[in-house]
Amino acid sequence: MIGAKILIAGLSVLATLGAARAQEGAGDVVYVPTPQVVVDSMLTMAKVSAQDFVIDLGSGDGRIVITAAKKFGARGFGVDLDEVLLKRANDSAKREGVADRARFVEENLFETDLSKATVITTYLLPEMNEKLRPKILRLKPGTRVVAHDYHMGEWQPDDNDTLSVPEKTVGNPGTSYIYLWYVPANAAGKWQLRTPVAGQTLAVDLDLSQRFQMLSGKARINDRAAQLQGARVRGEEVTFWLTVGSGASAVRHEFNGRVQGDTITGTVRVHAGKKVDEAAFSAKRTAPGKLDLGA
């Protein structure tokens, strides 16, 4: 166990967050259930399906994993430090008929094996999210992380929403914030691609640096400097624009691909005035680049 059970996650909240209406678990833990509308919105934003394995870090009465199993067909488990809440969660899973797909165990969430997760849910204070962040960023690209109310520090979310929740009395009463991240693939490095488009060879050289999911760097197309815009990764998906020239003569190249190891495969759409040509491409990484995932 960690300290004096100072964790909050999923459905557990410290007494210091305020909680005149909080329900008690074990003697030294006070928790406030995440409103069901927030649970549903978190799982919907993360696009949970029957193919997913959900791990809830600090699972309280278990409703996140139980909802994922019952409503979305997923499997998973929750971890918590409170034996009373764990029993309540496992009893609820049995009562709802999903005990074969939703279970709850007493475990230090910082030691939990997350490797099976395709979706991770949390309700953690920011400093705890940030402590978990390095471990999460080592997971398989595309793993989704959805958090209630609290952020991941410098790692900006890929999506977010604000909900009106009148019954909520802790944190920011009446309002819940939902944040979603995708573990990004490593797209940093020098890349080369050569592909035919509209009867000509498109030769692209990229030199990309990466900070979390955001990309920056330099590019050349057919040995001409190109402006790099909108470059980012979302899991394994990578998107960016390259523009050569300016004004009416500018030619824009829209790239959408998937990073898998040292290869990016996808499609490029070339916009030259009103004319648009499309072709498949495959890029190879020729050298590693700067990858910054925070401290």
C-alpha positions, -999 to +999 in steps of 0.1 A: +000+000+000+011+036-006+015+058+024-017+060+043-039+052+013-035+087-001-046+076-036-076+088-055-084+072-088-113+060-109-140+064-082-119+073-051-112+108-039-093+120-009-112+136+019-091+167+014-109+173-019-139+181+001-167+157+007-195+164+030-215+138+011-186+113+006-192+077+013-168+057+035-149+027+025-123+015+050-117+036+081-090+059+066-104+063+030-131+086+018-143+084-017-169+101-040-183+080-068-177+094-103-212+103-116-225+077-141-228+103-168-191+110-165-183+073-166-203+068-198-187+099-214-152+087-205-157+053-220-175+068-251-147+093-257-121+065-254-142+045-280-143+014-258-155-017-275-156-055-270-120-057-282-107-036-254-091-044-221-097-016-195-076-010-164-090+014-139-063+028-115-081+033-082-114+016-090-136+024-059-169+007-062-160-006-097-185+012-118-160+022-146-149-014-153-184-028-147-199-003-172-171-010-197-180-047-195-218-045-193-224-016-217-195-018-241-186-055-239-150-049-228-129-069-203-107-055-176-099-050-140-096-023-114-071-018-086-076-001-053-062-001-017-095-003+001-107-038+009-143-027+016-145-010-018-129-040-035-155-063-020-183-040-030-169-038-066-165-076-069-200-081-055-214-056-080-197-073-109-214-106-098-247-089-094-245-073-128-235-106-144-200-095-156-177-111-130-161-131-158-150-099-175-146-074-146-126-081-115-110-060-087-078-065-068-059-049-040-027-035-055-004-005-055-013+012-088+023+023-093+032-014-095+003-026-116+012-043-148-004-022-175+009-042-205-025-058-213-044-025-213-058-009-244-076+017-223-065+031-189-089+051-168-079+074-139-092+099-114-059+110-100-044+142-087-021+158-113+011+150-095+001+113-094-008+113-131+026+128-138+043+101-117+025+075-138+032+092-171+066+077-179+052+042-174+022+049-195+043+064-223+062+031-226+030+012-234+020+002-269+013+031-292-024+037-295-031+028-259-058+052-247-058+070-214-089+088-202-089+109-170-116+126-150-108+162-139-070+160-138-044+164-165-010+149-173+011+180-170+031+189-201+015+160-220-014+178-236-046+158-243-056+147-277-092+153-269-112+168-240-147+176-230-165+196-202-197+182-187-223+198-166-228+175-136-252+191-111-248+163-086-210+166-084-199+183-051-161+179-052-133+194-072-151+220-093-187+214-081-212+210-109-186+205-136-165+176-148-135+176-172-126+146-193-092+143-209-081+117-235-046+108-246-032+083-271+002+068-264+022+082-293+045+061-316+080+073-321+081+093-353+113+113-346+141+109-370+152+114-406+128+099-432+129+094-469+101+086-493+100+083-530+066+077-547+050+084-581+023+110-582+005+122-614+033+108-636+062+123-616+084+111-587+077+128-554+109+128-534+105+138-497+132+142-470+121+148-435+140+156-403+115+154-374+118+160-337+090+149-314+077+162-280+050+139-268+026+137-298+037+169-315+062+170-343+085+197-356+114+199-380+125+205-416+114+191-449+124+191-485+104+181-516+123+174-548+152+192-533+132+223-525+125+236-490+090+228-478+070+243-449+060+217-423+025+222-407+001+203-385+025+175-378+015+152-350+010+115-340-021+100-325-012+066-315+004+051-346-014+076-369+007+104-382-005+135-401+013+165-416+012+190-444+041+201-465+039+232-487+062+243-514+060+278-528+036+305-518+005+323-529-015+310-559+015+288-570+018+270-537+015+232-538+003+215-506+010+179-498-013+163-472+002+131-456-017+106-436+000+074-425+008+048-399+041+045-380+052+010-376+088+006-365+110+024-390+083+026-417+055+050-423+029+038-449-001+058-460-015+082-486-005+116-499-028+141-515-012+168-536-032+200-539-020+222-568-046+249-574-079+231-580-062+199-590-058+171-564-038+139-570-035+111-545-010+082-542+002+057-517+036+061-501+060+043-479+087+062-460+118+047-443+136+061-413+173+065-421+184+079-387+169+083-352+158+118-340+151+137-309+122+122-289+111+142-258+086+125-235+092+147-205+112+140-174 
